[in-house]
Amino acid sequence: MSDHVHDENCNHDHDDDAVLVVTDEDGNEHEMVLVSTFETGDRAYAVLIDRNDPEDEGVILRIEEDGEEEVLVNIEDDEEWDRVMQAYEALSAMEDE
């Protein structure tokens, strides 16, 4: 992700209300904090950090609709990942100004 550190000095909230349980590819559950969401192109993305390890660099997942619910999906396409990272880095740079 970026070099942005999510700690008490960050300029955005880390609400406990936005805690999600995410299961990794090994079946392990992680409590993740939703830091922010953003859109690029016609898709929405979520930035999450591990609730128990805020020093970790975090993850970005695509938000998709499944019926009336929103689900988080891994980004597996390299071109999409590059676009998402460029958008995220641009947003992070604007926040740091």
MODELLER restraints for C-alpha pairs under 7 A, 6 or more apart:
rsr = mdl.restraints
at = mdl.atoms
rsr.add(forms.Gaussian(group=physical.xy_distance, feature=features.Distance(at['CA:1:A'], at['CA:57:A']), mean=6.22, stdev=0.5))
rsr.add(forms.Gaussian(group=physical.xy_distance, feature=features.Distance(at['CA:1:A'], at['CA:58:A']), mean=7.00, stdev=0.5))
rsr.add(forms.Gaussian(group=physical.xy_distance, feature=features.Distance(at['CA:1:A'], at['CA:59:A']), mean=7.00, stdev=0.5))
rsr.add(forms.Gaussian(group=physical.xy_distance, feature=features.Distance(at['CA:2:A'], at['CA:89:A']), mean=6.92, stdev=0.5))
rsr.add(forms.Gaussian(group=physical.xy_distance, feature=features.Distance(at['CA:5:A'], at['CA:55:A']), mean=6.44, stdev=0.5))
rsr.add(forms.Gaussian(group=physical.xy_distance, feature=features.Distance(at['CA:6:A'], at['CA:54:A']), mean=5.89, stdev=0.5))
rsr.add(forms.Gaussian(group=physical.xy_distance, feature=features.Distance(at['CA:6:A'], at['CA:55:A']), mean=6.34, stdev=0.5))
rsr.add(forms.Gaussian(group=physical.xy_distance, feature=features.Distance(at['CA:7:A'], at['CA:54:A']), mean=6.49, stdev=0.5))
rsr.add(forms.Gaussian(group=physical.xy_distance, feature=features.Distance(at['CA:14:A'], at['CA:33:A']), mean=6.64, stdev=0.5))
rsr.add(forms.Gaussian(group=physical.xy_distance, feature=features.Distance(at['CA:14:A'], at['CA:35:A']), mean=5.87, stdev=0.5))
rsr.add(forms.Gaussian(group=physical.xy_distance, feature=features.Distance(at['CA:18:A'], at['CA:33:A']), mean=5.66, stdev=0.5))
rsr.add(forms.Gaussian(group=physical.xy_distance, feature=features.Distance(at['CA:18:A'], at['CA:34:A']), mean=5.26, stdev=0.5))
rsr.add(forms.Gaussian(group=physical.xy_distance, feature=features.Distance(at['CA:19:A'], at['CA:31:A']), mean=6.32, stdev=0.5))
rsr.add(forms.Gaussian(group=physical.xy_distance, feature=features.Distance(at['CA:19:A'], at['CA:32:A']), mean=5.46, stdev=0.5))
rsr.add(forms.Gaussian(group=physical.xy_distance, feature=features.Distance(at['CA:19:A'], at['CA:33:A']), mean=4.55, stdev=0.5))
rsr.add(forms.Gaussian(group=physical.xy_distance, feature=features.Distance(at['CA:19:A'], at['CA:34:A']), mean=6.29, stdev=0.5))
rsr.add(forms.Gaussian(group=physical.xy_distance, feature=features.Distance(at['CA:20:A'], at['CA:31:A']), mean=5.68, stdev=0.5))
rsr.add(forms.Gaussian(group=physical.xy_distance, feature=features.Distance(at['CA:20:A'], at['CA:32:A']), mean=5.12, stdev=0.5))
rsr.add(forms.Gaussian(group=physical.xy_distance, feature=features.Distance(at['CA:20:A'], at['CA:33:A']), mean=6.29, stdev=0.5))
rsr.add(forms.Gaussian(group=physical.xy_distance, feature=features.Distance(at['CA:21:A'], at['CA:29:A']), mean=6.25, stdev=0.5))
rsr.add(forms.Gaussian(group=physical.xy_distance, feature=features.Distance(at['CA:21:A'], at['CA:30:A']), mean=5.53, stdev=0.5))
rsr.add(forms.Gaussian(group=physical.xy_distance, feature=features.Distance(at['CA:21:A'], at['CA:31:A']), mean=4.61, stdev=0.5))
rsr.add(forms.Gaussian(group=physical.xy_distance, feature=features.Distance(at['CA:21:A'], at['CA:32:A']), mean=6.03, stdev=0.5))
rsr.add(forms.Gaussian(group=physical.xy_distance, feature=features.Distance(at['CA:22:A'], at['CA:29:A']), mean=5.55, stdev=0.5))
rsr.add(forms.Gaussian(group=physical.xy_distance, feature=features.Distance(at['CA:22:A'], at['CA:30:A']), mean=5.26, stdev=0.5))
rsr.add(forms.Gaussian(group=physical.xy_distance, feature=features.Distance(at['CA:22:A'], at['CA:31:A']), mean=6.42, stdev=0.5))
rsr.add(forms.Gaussian(group=physical.xy_distance, feature=features.Distance(at['CA:22:A'], at['CA:32:A']), mean=6.70, stdev=0.5))
rsr.add(forms.Gaussian(group=physical.xy_distance, feature=features.Distance(at['CA:23:A'], at['CA:29:A']), mean=4.37, stdev=0.5))
rsr.add(forms.Gaussian(group=physical.xy_distance, feature=features.Distance(at['CA:23:A'], at['CA:30:A']), mean=6.28, stdev=0.5))
rsr.add(forms.Gaussian(group=physical.xy_distance, feature=features.Distance(at['CA:30:A'], at['CA:50:A']), mean=6.77, stdev=0.5))
rsr.add(forms.Gaussian(group=physical.xy_distance, feature=features.Distance(at['CA:31:A'], at['CA:50:A']), mean=6.02, stdev=0.5))
rsr.add(forms.Gaussian(group=physical.xy_distance, feature=features.Distance(at['CA:31:A'], at['CA:51:A']), mean=5.49, stdev=0.5))
rsr.add(forms.Gaussian(group=physical.xy_distance, feature=features.Distance(at['CA:32:A'], at['CA:48:A']), mean=5.82, stdev=0.5))
rsr.add(forms.Gaussian(group=physical.xy_distance, feature=features.Distance(at['CA:32:A'], at['CA:49:A']), mean=5.34, stdev=0.5))
rsr.add(forms.Gaussian(group=physical.xy_distance, feature=features.Distance(at['CA:32:A'], at['CA:50:A']), mean=4.49, stdev=0.5))
rsr.add(forms.Gaussian(group=physical.xy_distance, feature=features.Distance(at['CA:32:A'], at['CA:51:A']), mean=5.05, stdev=0.5))
rsr.add(forms.Gaussian(group=physical.xy_distance, feature=features.Distance(at['CA:33:A'], at['CA:48:A']), mean=5.33, stdev=0.5))
rsr.add(forms.Gaussian(group=physical.xy_distance, feature=features.Distance(at['CA:33:A'], at['CA:49:A']), mean=5.33, stdev=0.5))
rsr.add(forms.Gaussian(group=physical.xy_distance, feature=features.Distance(at['CA:33:A'], at['CA:50:A']), mean=6.25, stdev=0.5))
rsr.add(forms.Gaussian(group=physical.xy_distance, feature=features.Distance(at['CA:33:A'], at['CA:51:A']), mean=5.54, stdev=0.5))
rsr.add(forms.Gaussian(group=physical.xy_distance, feature=features.Distance(at['CA:34:A'], at['CA:46:A']), mean=6.91, stdev=0.5))
rsr.add(forms.Gaussian(group=physical.xy_distance, feature=features.Distance(at['CA:34:A'], at['CA:47:A']), mean=6.07, stdev=0.5))
rsr.add(forms.Gaussian(group=physical.xy_distance, feature=features.Distance(at['CA:34:A'], at['CA:48:A']), mean=4.63, stdev=0.5))
rsr.add(forms.Gaussian(group=physical.xy_distance, feature=features.Distance(at['CA:34:A'], at['CA:49:A']), mean=6.86, stdev=0.5))
rsr.add(forms.Gaussian(group=physical.xy_distance, feature=features.Distance(at['CA:35:A'], at['CA:47:A']), mean=5.52, stdev=0.5))
rsr.add(forms.Gaussian(group=physical.xy_distance, feature=features.Distance(at['CA:35:A'], at['CA:48:A']), mean=5.46, stdev=0.5))
rsr.add(forms.Gaussian(group=physical.xy_distance, feature=features.Distance(at['CA:35:A'], at['CA:49:A']), mean=7.00, stdev=0.5))
rsr.add(forms.Gaussian(group=physical.xy_distance, feature=features.Distance(at['CA:36:A'], at['CA:46:A']), mean=5.96, stdev=0.5))
rsr.add(forms.Gaussian(group=physical.xy_distance, feature=features.Distance(at['CA:36:A'], at['CA:47:A']), mean=5.29, stdev=0.5))
rsr.add(forms.Gaussian(group=physical.xy_distance, feature=features.Distance(at['CA:37:A'], at['CA:45:A']), mean=5.49, stdev=0.5))
rsr.add(forms.Gaussian(group=physical.xy_distance, feature=features.Distance(at['CA:37:A'], at['CA:46:A']), mean=4.40, stdev=0.5))
rsr.add(forms.Gaussian(group=physical.xy_distance, feature=features.Distance(at['CA:37:A'], at['CA:47:A']), mean=6.04, stdev=0.5))
rsr.add(forms.Gaussian(group=physical.xy_distance, feature=features.Distance(at['CA:38:A'], at['CA:44:A']), mean=5.76, stdev=0.5))
rsr.add(forms.Gaussian(group=physical.xy_distance, feature=features.Distance(at['CA:38:A'], at['CA:45:A']), mean=5.43, stdev=0.5))
rsr.add(forms.Gaussian(group=physical.xy_distance, feature=features.Distance(at['CA:38:A'], at['CA:46:A']), mean=6.67, stdev=0.5))
rsr.add(forms.Gaussian(group=physical.xy_distance, feature=features.Distance(at['CA:39:A'], at['CA:45:A']), mean=6.05, stdev=0.5))
rsr.add(forms.Gaussian(group=physical.xy_distance, feature=features.Distance(at['CA:40:A'], at['CA:84:A']), mean=6.88, stdev=0.5))
rsr.add(forms.Gaussian(group=physical.xy_distance, feature=features.Distance(at['CA:40:A'], at['CA:87:A']), mean=6.63, stdev=0.5))
rsr.add(forms.Gaussian(group=physical.xy_distance, feature=features.Distance(at['CA:44:A'], at['CA:62:A']), mean=6.05, stdev=0.5))
rsr.add(forms.Gaussian(group=physical.xy_distance, feature=features.Distance(at['CA:44:A'], at['CA:63:A']), mean=5.38, stdev=0.5))
rsr.add(forms.Gaussian(group=physical.xy_distance, feature=features.Distance(at['CA:45:A'], at['CA:60:A']), mean=6.62, stdev=0.5))
rsr.add(forms.Gaussian(group=physical.xy_distance, feature=features.Distance(at['CA:45:A'], at['CA:61:A']), mean=5.60, stdev=0.5))
rsr.add(forms.Gaussian(group=physical.xy_distance, feature=features.Distance(at['CA:45:A'], at['CA:62:A']), mean=4.36, stdev=0.5))
rsr.add(forms.Gaussian(group=physical.xy_distance, feature=features.Distance(at['CA:45:A'], at['CA:63:A']), mean=5.24, stdev=0.5))
rsr.add(forms.Gaussian(group=physical.xy_distance, feature=features.Distance(at['CA:46:A'], at['CA:60:A']), mean=5.55, stdev=0.5))
rsr.add(forms.Gaussian(group=physical.xy_distance, feature=features.Distance(at['CA:46:A'], at['CA:61:A']), mean=5.35, stdev=0.5))
rsr.add(forms.Gaussian(group=physical.xy_distance, feature=features.Distance(at['CA:46:A'], at['CA:62:A']), mean=6.30, stdev=0.5))
rsr.add(forms.Gaussian(group=physical.xy_distance, feature=features.Distance(at['CA:46:A'], at['CA:63:A']), mean=6.59, stdev=0.5))
rsr.add(forms.Gaussian(group=physical.xy_distance, feature=features.Distance(at['CA:47:A'], at['CA:59:A']), mean=5.86, stdev=0.5))
rsr.add(forms.Gaussian(group=physical.xy_distance, feature=features.Distance(at['CA:47:A'], at['CA:60:A']), mean=4.60, stdev=0.5))
rsr.add(forms.Gaussian(group=physical.xy_distance, feature=features.Distance(at['CA:47:A'], at['CA:61:A']), mean=6.72, stdev=0.5))
rsr.add(forms.Gaussian(group=physical.xy_distance, feature=features.Distance(at['CA:48:A'], at['CA:58:A']), mean=5.57, stdev=0.5))
rsr.add(forms.Gaussian(group=physical.xy_distance, feature=features.Distance(at['CA:48:A'], at['CA:59:A']), mean=5.37, stdev=0.5))
rsr.add(forms.Gaussian(group=physical.xy_distance, feature=features.Distance(at['CA:48:A'], at['CA:60:A']), mean=6.35, stdev=0.5))
rsr.add(forms.Gaussian(group=physical.xy_distance, feature=features.Distance(at['CA:49:A'], at['CA:56:A']), mean=6.82, stdev=0.5))
rsr.add(forms.Gaussian(group=physical.xy_distance, feature=features.Distance(at['CA:49:A'], at['CA:57:A']), mean=6.90, stdev=0.5))
rsr.add(forms.Gaussian(group=physical.xy_distance, feature=features.Distance(at['CA:49:A'], at['CA:58:A']), mean=4.21, stdev=0.5))
rsr.add(forms.Gaussian(group=physical.xy_distance, feature=features.Distance(at['CA:49:A'], at['CA:59:A']), mean=6.40, stdev=0.5))
rsr.add(forms.Gaussian(group=physical.xy_distance, feature=features.Distance(at['CA:50:A'], at['CA:56:A']), mean=6.78, stdev=0.5))
rsr.add(forms.Gaussian(group=physical.xy_distance, feature=features.Distance(at['CA:50:A'], at['CA:58:A']), mean=6.48, stdev=0.5))
rsr.add(forms.Gaussian(group=physical.xy_distance, feature=features.Distance(at['CA:61:A'], at['CA:72:A']), mean=5.74, stdev=0.5))
rsr.add(forms.Gaussian(group=physical.xy_distance, feature=features.Distance(at['CA:61:A'], at['CA:73:A']), mean=5.49, stdev=0.5))
rsr.add(forms.Gaussian(group=physical.xy_distance, feature=features.Distance(at['CA:61:A'], at['CA:74:A']), mean=5.25, stdev=0.5))
rsr.add(forms.Gaussian(group=physical.xy_distance, feature=features.Distance(at['CA:61:A'], at['CA:75:A']), mean=6.24, stdev=0.5))
rsr.add(forms.Gaussian(group=physical.xy_distance, feature=features.Distance(at['CA:62:A'], at['CA:72:A']), mean=5.59, stdev=0.5))
rsr.add(forms.Gaussian(group=physical.xy_distance, feature=features.Distance(at['CA:62:A'], at['CA:73:A']), mean=5.08, stdev=0.5))
rsr.add(forms.Gaussian(group=physical.xy_distance, feature=features.Distance(at['CA:62:A'], at['CA:74:A']), mean=6.32, stdev=0.5))
rsr.add(forms.Gaussian(group=physical.xy_distance, feature=features.Distance(at['CA:62:A'], at['CA:75:A']), mean=6.38, stdev=0.5))
rsr.add(forms.Gaussian(group=physical.xy_distance, feature=features.Distance(at['CA:63:A'], at['CA:70:A']), mean=6.37, stdev=0.5))
rsr.add(forms.Gaussian(group=physical.xy_distance, feature=features.Distance(at['CA:63:A'], at['CA:71:A']), mean=5.71, stdev=0.5))
rsr.add(forms.Gaussian(group=physical.xy_distance, feature=features.Distance(at['CA:63:A'], at['CA:72:A']), mean=4.81, stdev=0.5))
rsr.add(forms.Gaussian(group=physical.xy_distance, feature=features.Distance(at['CA:63:A'], at['CA:73:A']), mean=6.34, stdev=0.5))
rsr.add(forms.Gaussian(group=physical.xy_distance, feature=features.Distance(at['CA:64:A'], at['CA:70:A']), mean=5.56, stdev=0.5))
rsr.add(forms.Gaussian(group=physical.xy_distance, feature=features.Distance(at['CA:64:A'], at['CA:71:A']), mean=5.33, stdev=0.5))
rsr.add(forms.Gaussian(group=physical.xy_distance, feature=features.Distance(at['CA:64:A'], at['CA:72:A']), mean=6.34, stdev=0.5))
rsr.add(forms.Gaussian(group=physical.xy_distance, feature=features.Distance(at['CA:65:A'], at['CA:71:A']), mean=6.13, stdev=0.5))
rsr.add(forms.Gaussian(group=physical.xy_distance, feature=features.Distance(at['CA:75:A'], at['CA:81:A']), mean=6.27, stdev=0.5))
